[in-house]
Amino acid sequence: MADTNDLFLEIIFSAIKEVNKQQPPEYQLNLDKNEFLISDKSSLDSLGLITLLINIEEKISKKFKINLNLLDEELISEKNTPFETLASLAAWLKNNV
């Protein structure tokens, strides 16, 4: 069985593929666990981030039959936000789903 982190990375990557279809090339994310989400190094704009997080919530809901709120202001604005990179988001999901 795949590592749980890999499972969550797969979910995140799937969501990114869908969001990238709606984004111009300069705002698309790479499918790389070290890709930045919330940072001045991120290519994603705020609307793209919100769309991505909602997409991930929907995928988590379908797979695990739970409701998850990733649009929590505290999560997004924390100094050590789990949304810094795709890897940190996958690790947070692993620990909280």
Biopython code that builds the backbone (N, CA, C, O; Angstrom):
import numpy as np
from Bio.PDB.StructureBuilder import StructureBuilder

atoms = [
    (1, "MET", "N", (0.841, -1.192, 0.000)),
    (1, "MET", "CA", (0.000, 0.000, 0.000)),
    (1, "MET", "C", (0.879, 1.246, 0.000)),
    (1, "MET", "O", (1.923, 1.274, 0.651)),
    (2, "ALA", "N", (0.466, 2.254, -0.714)),
    (2, "ALA", "CA", (1.248, 3.485, -0.819)),
    (2, "ALA", "C", (1.294, 4.213, 0.519)),
    (2, "ALA", "O", (0.383, 4.100, 1.339)),
    (3, "ASP", "N", (2.343, 4.937, 0.714)),
    (3, "ASP", "CA", (2.496, 5.773, 1.896)),
    (3, "ASP", "C", (1.321, 6.758, 1.956)),
    (3, "ASP", "O", (0.878, 7.272, 0.929)),
    (4, "THR", "N", (0.828, 7.012, 3.164)),
    (4, "THR", "CA", (-0.321, 7.908, 3.324)),
    (4, "THR", "C", (-0.019, 9.298, 2.783)),
    (4, "THR", "O", (-0.886, 9.934, 2.183)),
    (5, "ASN", "N", (1.207, 9.773, 2.992)),
    (5, "ASN", "CA", (1.588, 11.069, 2.430)),
    (5, "ASN", "C", (1.447, 11.065, 0.919)),
    (5, "ASN", "O", (0.989, 12.044, 0.330)),
    (6, "ASP", "N", (1.848, 9.946, 0.283)),
    (6, "ASP", "CA", (1.721, 9.830, -1.175)),
    (6, "ASP", "C", (0.261, 9.885, -1.600)),
    (6, "ASP", "O", (-0.062, 10.483, -2.626)),
    (7, "LEU", "N", (-0.619, 9.270, -0.826)),
    (7, "LEU", "CA", (-2.047, 9.303, -1.129)),
    (7, "LEU", "C", (-2.545, 10.745, -1.129)),
    (7, "LEU", "O", (-3.271, 11.149, -2.038)),
    (8, "PHE", "N", (-2.167, 11.511, -0.132)),
    (8, "PHE", "CA", (-2.611, 12.900, -0.064)),
    (8, "PHE", "C", (-1.948, 13.757, -1.142)),
    (8, "PHE", "O", (-2.571, 14.681, -1.665)),
    (9, "LEU", "N", (-0.700, 13.461, -1.476)),
    (9, "LEU", "CA", (-0.063, 14.171, -2.592)),
    (9, "LEU", "C", (-0.794, 13.882, -3.895)),
    (9, "LEU", "O", (-0.966, 14.778, -4.721)),
    (10, "GLU", "N", (-1.223, 12.644, -4.084)),
    (10, "GLU", "CA", (-1.988, 12.293, -5.286)),
    (10, "GLU", "C", (-3.298, 13.097, -5.360)),
    (10, "GLU", "O", (-3.678, 13.584, -6.425)),
    (11, "ILE", "N", (-3.972, 13.226, -4.222)),
    (11, "ILE", "CA", (-5.211, 14.014, -4.167)),
    (11, "ILE", "C", (-4.912, 15.472, -4.512)),
    (11, "ILE", "O", (-5.634, 16.090, -5.295)),
    (12, "ILE", "N", (-3.850, 16.016, -3.930)),
    (12, "ILE", "CA", (-3.463, 17.402, -4.186)),
    (12, "ILE", "C", (-3.099, 17.584, -5.661)),
    (12, "ILE", "O", (-3.531, 18.548, -6.292)),
    (13, "PHE", "N", (-2.309, 16.666, -6.208)),
    (13, "PHE", "CA", (-1.903, 16.757, -7.615)),
    (13, "PHE", "C", (-3.119, 16.696, -8.538)),
    (13, "PHE", "O", (-3.182, 17.416, -9.534)),
    (14, "SER", "N", (-4.072, 15.846, -8.211)),
    (14, "SER", "CA", (-5.289, 15.749, -9.009)),
    (14, "SER", "C", (-6.040, 17.081, -9.009)),
    (14, "SER", "O", (-6.523, 17.535, -10.047)),
    (15, "ALA", "N", (-6.130, 17.694, -7.840)),
    (15, "ALA", "CA", (-6.794, 18.997, -7.721)),
    (15, "ALA", "C", (-6.030, 20.065, -8.501)),
    (15, "ALA", "O", (-6.639, 20.916, -9.149)),
    (16, "ILE", "N", (-4.703, 20.022, -8.441)),
    (16, "ILE", "CA", (-3.887, 20.999, -9.169)),
    (16, "ILE", "C", (-4.111, 20.877, -10.668)),
    (16, "ILE", "O", (-4.233, 21.885, -11.363)),
    (17, "LYS", "N", (-4.165, 19.653, -11.168)),
    (17, "LYS", "CA", (-4.388, 19.458, -12.605)),
    (17, "LYS", "C", (-5.685, 20.134, -13.046)),
    (17, "LYS", "O", (-5.738, 20.751, -14.109)),
    (18, "GLU", "N", (-6.725, 20.016, -12.228)),
    (18, "GLU", "CA", (-8.007, 20.633, -12.563)),
    (18, "GLU", "C", (-7.924, 22.162, -12.510)),
    (18, "GLU", "O", (-8.446, 22.849, -13.388)),
    (19, "VAL", "N", (-7.272, 22.679, -11.484)),
    (19, "VAL", "CA", (-7.146, 24.128, -11.334)),
    (19, "VAL", "C", (-6.253, 24.705, -12.436)),
    (19, "VAL", "O", (-6.539, 25.777, -12.968)),
    (20, "ASN", "N", (-5.184, 24.003, -12.777)),
    (20, "ASN", "CA", (-4.273, 24.492, -13.823)),
    (20, "ASN", "C", (-4.980, 24.681, -15.157)),
    (20, "ASN", "O", (-4.599, 25.549, -15.943)),
    (21, "LYS", "N", (-6.003, 23.879, -15.420)),
    (21, "LYS", "CA", (-6.759, 24.018, -16.675)),
    (21, "LYS", "C", (-7.447, 25.380, -16.762)),
    (21, "LYS", "O", (-7.723, 25.873, -17.856)),
    (22, "GLN", "N", (-7.722, 25.986, -15.606)),
    (22, "GLN", "CA", (-8.440, 27.260, -15.556)),
    (22, "GLN", "C", (-7.491, 28.459, -15.439)),
    (22, "GLN", "O", (-7.927, 29.608, -15.504)),
    (23, "GLN", "N", (-6.211, 28.190, -15.269)),
    (23, "GLN", "CA", (-5.240, 29.247, -15.005)),
    (23, "GLN", "C", (-4.374, 29.531, -16.236)),
    (23, "GLN", "O", (-4.067, 28.614, -16.998)),
    (24, "PRO", "N", (-3.982, 30.785, -16.433)),
    (24, "PRO", "CA", (-2.998, 31.068, -17.477)),
    (24, "PRO", "C", (-1.657, 30.423, -17.074)),
    (24, "PRO", "O", (-1.421, 30.186, -15.890)),
    (25, "PRO", "N", (-0.799, 30.145, -18.033)),
    (25, "PRO", "CA", (0.452, 29.434, -17.742)),
    (25, "PRO", "C", (1.276, 30.019, -16.591)),
    (25, "PRO", "O", (1.872, 29.271, -15.815)),
    (26, "GLU", "N", (1.313, 31.326, -16.479)),
    (26, "GLU", "CA", (2.148, 31.935, -15.426)),
    (26, "GLU", "C", (1.591, 31.728, -14.018)),
    (26, "GLU", "O", (2.299, 31.967, -13.040)),
    (27, "TYR", "N", (0.337, 31.289, -13.898)),
    (27, "TYR", "CA", (-0.273, 31.043, -12.585)),
    (27, "TYR", "C", (-0.475, 29.557, -12.299)),
    (27, "TYR", "O", (-1.168, 29.204, -11.344)),
    (28, "GLN", "N", (0.106, 28.702, -13.091)),
    (28, "GLN", "CA", (-0.057, 27.268, -12.886)),
    (28, "GLN", "C", (1.000, 26.734, -11.921)),
    (28, "GLN", "O", (2.127, 27.225, -11.860)),
    (29, "LEU", "N", (0.597, 25.719, -11.177)),
    (29, "LEU", "CA", (1.507, 25.062, -10.239)),
    (29, "LEU", "C", (2.126, 23.831, -10.882)),
    (29, "LEU", "O", (1.506, 23.161, -11.707)),
    (30, "ASN", "N", (3.354, 23.550, -10.489)),
    (30, "ASN", "CA", (4.011, 22.314, -10.907)),
    (30, "ASN", "C", (3.589, 21.184, -9.983)),
    (30, "ASN", "O", (3.276, 21.408, -8.814)),
    (31, "LEU", "N", (3.584, 19.983, -10.512)),
    (31, "LEU", "CA", (3.259, 18.815, -9.699)),
    (31, "LEU", "C", (4.537, 18.336, -9.017)),
    (31, "LEU", "O", (5.124, 17.316, -9.380)),
    (32, "ASP", "N", (4.938, 19.102, -8.029)),
    (32, "ASP", "CA", (6.176, 18.852, -7.291)),
    (32, "ASP", "C", (5.884, 19.096, -5.818)),
    (32, "ASP", "O", (5.344, 20.142, -5.458)),
    (33, "LYS", "N", (6.232, 18.149, -4.973)),
    (33, "LYS", "CA", (5.901, 18.286, -3.548)),
    (33, "LYS", "C", (6.550, 19.507, -2.904)),
    (33, "LYS", "O", (6.103, 19.950, -1.846)),
    (34, "ASN", "N", (7.595, 20.059, -3.520)),
    (34, "ASN", "CA", (8.265, 21.237, -2.973)),
    (34, "ASN", "C", (7.734, 22.553, -3.546)),
    (34, "ASN", "O", (8.268, 23.624, -3.259)),
    (35, "GLU", "N", (6.680, 22.462, -4.357)),
    (35, "GLU", "CA", (6.054, 23.655, -4.939)),
    (35, "GLU", "C", (5.426, 24.490, -3.818)),
    (35, "GLU", "O", (4.771, 23.954, -2.924)),
    (36, "PHE", "N", (5.635, 25.801, -3.880)),
    (36, "PHE", "CA", (5.083, 26.711, -2.865)),
    (36, "PHE", "C", (3.631, 27.058, -3.171)),
    (36, "PHE", "O", (3.262, 27.275, -4.326)),
    (37, "LEU", "N", (2.804, 27.109, -2.113)),
    (37, "LEU", "CA", (1.407, 27.518, -2.231)),
    (37, "LEU", "C", (1.204, 28.937, -1.716)),
    (37, "LEU", "O", (0.736, 29.812, -2.444)),
    (38, "ILE", "N", (1.562, 29.154, -0.457)),
    (38, "ILE", "CA", (1.412, 30.482, 0.149)),
    (38, "ILE", "C", (2.818, 31.008, 0.402)),
    (38, "ILE", "O", (3.487, 30.627, 1.362)),
    (39, "SER", "N", (3.228, 31.869, -0.465)),
    (39, "SER", "CA", (4.571, 32.416, -0.376)),
    (39, "SER", "C", (4.724, 33.394, -1.535)),
    (39, "SER", "O", (3.988, 33.326, -2.519)),
    (40, "ASP", "N", (5.674, 34.290, -1.412)),
    (40, "ASP", "CA", (5.945, 35.153, -2.555)),
    (40, "ASP", "C", (6.614, 34.361, -3.675)),
    (40, "ASP", "O", (6.802, 34.878, -4.776)),
    (41, "LYS", "N", (6.976, 33.102, -3.395)),
    (41, "LYS", "CA", (7.556, 32.223, -4.409)),
    (41, "LYS", "C", (6.486, 31.435, -5.171)),
    (41, "LYS", "O", (6.802, 30.737, -6.135)),
    (42, "SER", "N", (5.232, 31.541, -4.747)),
    (42, "SER", "CA", (4.147, 30.797, -5.378)),
    (42, "SER", "C", (3.691, 31.482, -6.662)),
    (42, "SER", "O", (3.628, 32.708, -6.744)),
    (43, "SER", "N", (3.379, 30.670, -7.649)),
    (43, "SER", "CA", (2.851, 31.231, -8.900)),
    (43, "SER", "C", (1.332, 31.342, -8.861)),
    (43, "SER", "O", (0.728, 31.899, -9.777)),
    (44, "LEU", "N", (0.716, 30.822, -7.815)),
    (44, "LEU", "CA", (-0.741, 30.805, -7.703)),
    (44, "LEU", "C", (-1.242, 32.123, -7.114)),
    (44, "LEU", "O", (-0.695, 32.611, -6.125)),
    (45, "ASP", "N", (-2.279, 32.696, -7.720)),
    (45, "ASP", "CA", (-2.878, 33.900, -7.148)),
    (45, "ASP", "C", (-3.907, 33.501, -6.093)),
    (45, "ASP", "O", (-4.176, 32.314, -5.912)),
    (46, "SER", "N", (-4.486, 34.485, -5.392)),
    (46, "SER", "CA", (-5.388, 34.174, -4.280)),
    (46, "SER", "C", (-6.638, 33.426, -4.736)),
    (46, "SER", "O", (-7.092, 32.510, -4.051)),
    (47, "LEU", "N", (-7.193, 33.802, -5.872)),
    (47, "LEU", "CA", (-8.369, 33.092, -6.381)),
    (47, "LEU", "C", (-8.010, 31.650, -6.745)),
    (47, "LEU", "O", (-8.788, 30.731, -6.487)),
    (48, "GLY", "N", (-6.857, 31.456, -7.333)),
    (48, "GLY", "CA", (-6.394, 30.109, -7.658)),
    (48, "GLY", "C", (-6.202, 29.269, -6.414)),
    (48, "GLY", "O", (-6.529, 28.083, -6.406)),
    (49, "LEU", "N", (-5.666, 29.882, -5.347)),
    (49, "LEU", "CA", (-5.474, 29.169, -4.086)),
    (49, "LEU", "C", (-6.818, 28.734, -3.511)),
    (49, "LEU", "O", (-6.971, 27.587, -3.089)),
    (50, "ILE", "N", (-7.784, 29.637, -3.491)),
    (50, "ILE", "CA", (-9.113, 29.312, -2.958)),
    (50, "ILE", "C", (-9.746, 28.190, -3.779)),
    (50, "ILE", "O", (-10.312, 27.250, -3.223)),
    (51, "THR", "N", (-9.646, 28.295, -5.091)),
    (51, "THR", "CA", (-10.201, 27.253, -5.974)),
    (51, "THR", "C", (-9.532, 25.910, -5.697)),
    (51, "THR", "O", (-10.204, 24.881, -5.631)),
    (52, "LEU", "N", (-8.219, 25.919, -5.536)),
    (52, "LEU", "CA", (-7.480, 24.689, -5.254)),
    (52, "LEU", "C", (-7.917, 24.081, -3.924)),
    (52, "LEU", "O", (-8.168, 22.878, -3.847)),
    (53, "LEU", "N", (-8.009, 24.900, -2.879)),
    (53, "LEU", "CA", (-8.385, 24.384, -1.564)),
    (53, "LEU", "C", (-9.797, 23.811, -1.568)),
    (53, "LEU", "O", (-10.046, 22.779, -0.944)),
    (54, "ILE", "N", (-10.718, 24.462, -2.260)),
    (54, "ILE", "CA", (-12.085, 23.941, -2.358)),
    (54, "ILE", "C", (-12.077, 22.606, -3.107)),
    (54, "ILE", "O", (-12.782, 21.671, -2.726)),
    (55, "ASN", "N", (-11.289, 22.524, -4.155)),
    (55, "ASN", "CA", (-11.186, 21.301, -4.934)),
    (55, "ASN", "C", (-10.625, 20.156, -4.069)),
    (55, "ASN", "O", (-11.108, 19.026, -4.136)),
    (56, "ILE", "N", (-9.615, 20.460, -3.270)),
    (56, "ILE", "CA", (-9.042, 19.450, -2.370)),
    (56, "ILE", "C", (-10.080, 19.024, -1.338)),
    (56, "ILE", "O", (-10.218, 17.834, -1.054)),
    (57, "GLU", "N", (-10.816, 19.990, -0.771)),
    (57, "GLU", "CA", (-11.882, 19.659, 0.191)),
    (57, "GLU", "C", (-12.883, 18.685, -0.419)),
    (57, "GLU", "O", (-13.281, 17.715, 0.225)),
    (58, "GLU", "N", (-13.289, 18.942, -1.654)),
    (58, "GLU", "CA", (-14.263, 18.079, -2.318)),
    (58, "GLU", "C", (-13.706, 16.665, -2.523)),
    (58, "GLU", "O", (-14.419, 15.682, -2.324)),
    (59, "LYS", "N", (-12.447, 16.565, -2.914)),
    (59, "LYS", "CA", (-11.831, 15.262, -3.133)),
    (59, "LYS", "C", (-11.687, 14.484, -1.813)),
    (59, "LYS", "O", (-11.902, 13.272, -1.773)),
    (60, "ILE", "N", (-11.324, 15.186, -0.748)),
    (60, "ILE", "CA", (-11.218, 14.560, 0.577)),
    (60, "ILE", "C", (-12.597, 14.087, 1.029)),
    (60, "ILE", "O", (-12.740, 12.985, 1.560)),
    (61, "SER", "N", (-13.599, 14.920, 0.817)),
    (61, "SER", "CA", (-14.963, 14.573, 1.211)),
    (61, "SER", "C", (-15.435, 13.307, 0.504)),
    (61, "SER", "O", (-16.015, 12.421, 1.132)),
    (62, "LYS", "N", (-15.189, 13.224, -0.785)),
    (62, "LYS", "CA", (-15.607, 12.040, -1.545)),
    (62, "LYS", "C", (-14.852, 10.788, -1.113)),
    (62, "LYS", "O", (-15.444, 9.717, -0.975)),
    (63, "LYS", "N", (-13.553, 10.924, -0.901)),
    (63, "LYS", "CA", (-12.720, 9.757, -0.587)),
    (63, "LYS", "C", (-12.922, 9.268, 0.846)),
    (63, "LYS", "O", (-12.998, 8.063, 1.086)),
    (64, "PHE", "N", (-13.010, 10.203, 1.802)),
    (64, "PHE", "CA", (-13.034, 9.832, 3.214)),
    (64, "PHE", "C", (-14.376, 10.062, 3.897)),
    (64, "PHE", "O", (-14.532, 9.755, 5.079)),
    (65, "LYS", "N", (-15.347, 10.600, 3.159)),
    (65, "LYS", "CA", (-16.696, 10.846, 3.698)),
    (65, "LYS", "C", (-16.660, 11.743, 4.932)),
    (65, "LYS", "O", (-17.373, 11.509, 5.907)),
    (66, "ILE", "N", (-15.814, 12.777, 4.872)),
    (66, "ILE", "CA", (-15.757, 13.762, 5.960)),
    (66, "ILE", "C", (-15.787, 15.160, 5.352)),
    (66, "ILE", "O", (-15.450, 15.354, 4.184)),
    (67, "ASN", "N", (-16.191, 16.117, 6.158)),
    (67, "ASN", "CA", (-16.153, 17.513, 5.736)),
    (67, "ASN", "C", (-14.932, 18.169, 6.351)),
    (67, "ASN", "O", (-14.689, 18.072, 7.554)),
    (68, "LEU", "N", (-14.181, 18.830, 5.513)),
    (68, "LEU", "CA", (-12.943, 19.468, 5.923)),
    (68, "LEU", "C", (-12.992, 20.920, 5.473)),
    (68, "LEU", "O", (-13.409, 21.206, 4.351)),
    (69, "ASN", "N", (-12.569, 21.841, 6.335)),
    (69, "ASN", "CA", (-12.563, 23.254, 5.968)),
    (69, "ASN", "C", (-11.128, 23.752, 5.882)),
    (69, "ASN", "O", (-10.521, 24.112, 6.890)),
    (70, "LEU", "N", (-10.597, 23.766, 4.670)),
    (70, "LEU", "CA", (-9.241, 24.267, 4.459)),
    (70, "LEU", "C", (-9.203, 25.784, 4.324)),
    (70, "LEU", "O", (-8.126, 26.380, 4.349)),
    (71, "LEU", "N", (-10.358, 26.410, 4.182)),
    (71, "LEU", "CA", (-10.408, 27.862, 4.033)),
    (71, "LEU", "C", (-10.473, 28.575, 5.381)),
    (71, "LEU", "O", (-10.922, 29.718, 5.465)),
    (72, "ASP", "N", (-10.032, 27.909, 6.410)),
    (72, "ASP", "CA", (-9.987, 28.480, 7.748)),
    (72, "ASP", "C", (-8.916, 29.574, 7.780)),
    (72, "ASP", "O", (-7.750, 29.319, 7.479)),
    (73, "GLU", "N", (-9.313, 30.767, 8.140)),
    (73, "GLU", "CA", (-8.398, 31.917, 8.141)),
    (73, "GLU", "C", (-7.164, 31.664, 9.007)),
    (73, "GLU", "O", (-6.063, 32.092, 8.659)),
    (74, "GLU", "N", (-7.341, 30.974, 10.129)),
    (74, "GLU", "CA", (-6.205, 30.704, 11.007)),
    (74, "GLU", "C", (-5.177, 29.818, 10.317)),
    (74, "GLU", "O", (-3.975, 30.048, 10.455)),
    (75, "LEU", "N", (-5.629, 28.807, 9.577)),
    (75, "LEU", "CA", (-4.697, 27.932, 8.866)),
    (75, "LEU", "C", (-3.912, 28.701, 7.812)),
    (75, "LEU", "O", (-2.707, 28.507, 7.651)),
    (76, "ILE", "N", (-4.605, 29.566, 7.106)),
    (76, "ILE", "CA", (-3.977, 30.305, 6.012)),
    (76, "ILE", "C", (-3.009, 31.358, 6.543)),
    (76, "ILE", "O", (-1.963, 31.596, 5.939)),
    (77, "SER", "N", (-3.347, 31.989, 7.661)),
    (77, "SER", "CA", (-2.538, 33.100, 8.142)),
    (77, "SER", "C", (-1.504, 32.709, 9.200)),
    (77, "SER", "O", (-0.724, 33.561, 9.624)),
    (78, "GLU", "N", (-1.476, 31.459, 9.633)),
    (78, "GLU", "CA", (-0.487, 31.028, 10.623)),
    (78, "GLU", "C", (0.922, 31.293, 10.118)),
    (78, "GLU", "O", (1.198, 31.233, 8.920)),
    (79, "LYS", "N", (1.807, 31.587, 11.068)),
    (79, "LYS", "CA", (3.208, 31.787, 10.684)),
    (79, "LYS", "C", (3.763, 30.508, 10.054)),
    (79, "LYS", "O", (4.459, 30.570, 9.040)),
    (80, "ASN", "N", (3.465, 29.373, 10.637)),
    (80, "ASN", "CA", (3.897, 28.076, 10.094)),
    (80, "ASN", "C", (2.710, 27.390, 9.428)),
    (80, "ASN", "O", (2.331, 26.281, 9.805)),
    (81, "THR", "N", (2.135, 28.051, 8.444)),
    (81, "THR", "CA", (0.953, 27.531, 7.766)),
    (81, "THR", "C", (1.236, 26.182, 7.109)),
    (81, "THR", "O", (2.322, 25.971, 6.569)),
    (82, "PRO", "N", (0.272, 25.274, 7.151)),
    (82, "PRO", "CA", (0.457, 24.001, 6.456)),
    (82, "PRO", "C", (0.385, 24.157, 4.938)),
    (82, "PRO", "O", (0.621, 23.199, 4.203)),
    (83, "PHE", "N", (0.062, 25.353, 4.472)),
    (83, "PHE", "CA", (-0.079, 25.594, 3.043)),
    (83, "PHE", "C", (1.182, 26.166, 2.402)),
    (83, "PHE", "O", (1.131, 26.648, 1.271)),
    (84, "GLU", "N", (2.310, 26.120, 3.106)),
    (84, "GLU", "CA", (3.527, 26.684, 2.517)),
    (84, "GLU", "C", (3.931, 25.934, 1.246)),
    (84, "GLU", "O", (4.198, 26.549, 0.214)),
    (85, "THR", "N", (3.975, 24.607, 1.328)),
    (85, "THR", "CA", (4.328, 23.790, 0.157)),
    (85, "THR", "C", (3.314, 22.659, 0.014)),
    (85, "THR", "O", (2.511, 22.410, 0.913)),
    (86, "LEU", "N", (3.366, 21.985, -1.124)),
    (86, "LEU", "CA", (2.479, 20.833, -1.319)),
    (86, "LEU", "C", (2.813, 19.726, -0.315)),
    (86, "LEU", "O", (1.909, 19.047, 0.173)),
    (87, "ALA", "N", (4.087, 19.536, -0.003)),
    (87, "ALA", "CA", (4.492, 18.516, 0.971)),
    (87, "ALA", "C", (3.956, 18.832, 2.361)),
    (87, "ALA", "O", (3.487, 17.937, 3.063)),
    (88, "SER", "N", (4.023, 20.107, 2.764)),
    (88, "SER", "CA", (3.514, 20.461, 4.099)),
    (88, "SER", "C", (1.992, 20.321, 4.159)),
    (88, "SER", "O", (1.444, 19.963, 5.201)),
    (89, "LEU", "N", (1.319, 20.597, 3.064)),
    (89, "LEU", "CA", (-0.136, 20.393, 3.020)),
    (89, "LEU", "C", (-0.469, 18.912, 3.099)),
    (89, "LEU", "O", (-1.393, 18.529, 3.817)),
    (90, "ALA", "N", (0.260, 18.071, 2.378)),
    (90, "ALA", "CA", (0.025, 16.622, 2.434)),
    (90, "ALA", "C", (0.258, 16.093, 3.839)),
    (90, "ALA", "O", (-0.511, 15.259, 4.319)),
    (91, "ALA", "N", (1.302, 16.563, 4.505)),
    (91, "ALA", "CA", (1.591, 16.125, 5.877)),
    (91, "ALA", "C", (0.484, 16.567, 6.830)),
    (91, "ALA", "O", (0.082, 15.809, 7.712)),
    (92, "TRP", "N", (-0.012, 17.802, 6.652)),
    (92, "TRP", "CA", (-1.110, 18.294, 7.491)),
    (92, "TRP", "C", (-2.360, 17.448, 7.267)),
    (92, "TRP", "O", (-3.034, 17.070, 8.226)),
    (93, "LEU", "N", (-2.672, 17.152, 6.014)),
    (93, "LEU", "CA", (-3.841, 16.333, 5.706)),
    (93, "LEU", "C", (-3.694, 14.949, 6.335)),
    (93, "LEU", "O", (-4.648, 14.422, 6.907)),
    (94, "LYS", "N", (-2.521, 14.370, 6.233)),
    (94, "LYS", "CA", (-2.261, 13.042, 6.810)),
    (94, "LYS", "C", (-2.579, 13.053, 8.304)),
    (94, "LYS", "O", (-3.145, 12.091, 8.822)),
    (95, "ASN", "N", (-2.223, 14.125, 8.995)),
    (95, "ASN", "CA", (-2.412, 14.207, 10.440)),
    (95, "ASN", "C", (-3.810, 14.651, 10.858)),
    (95, "ASN", "O", (-4.182, 14.495, 12.021)),
    (96, "ASN", "N", (-4.590, 15.203, 9.928)),
    (96, "ASN", "CA", (-5.882, 15.785, 10.307)),
    (96, "ASN", "C", (-7.092, 15.195, 9.637)),
    (96, "ASN", "O", (-8.218, 15.606, 9.917)),
    (97, "VAL", "N", (-6.884, 14.234, 8.754)),
    (97, "VAL", "CA", (-8.033, 13.600, 8.088)),
    (97, "VAL", "C", (-8.259, 12.250, 8.715)),
    (97, "VAL", "O", (-9.174, 11.530, 8.318)),
]
sb = StructureBuilder()
sb.init_structure("model")
sb.init_model(0)
sb.init_chain("A")
sb.init_seg("    ")
for serial, (resi, resn, name, xyz) in enumerate(atoms, 1):
    if name == "N":
        sb.init_residue(resn, " ", resi, " ")
    sb.init_atom(name, np.array(xyz, "f"), 0.0, 1.0, " ", f" {name:<3s}", serial, name[0])
structure = sb.get_structure()
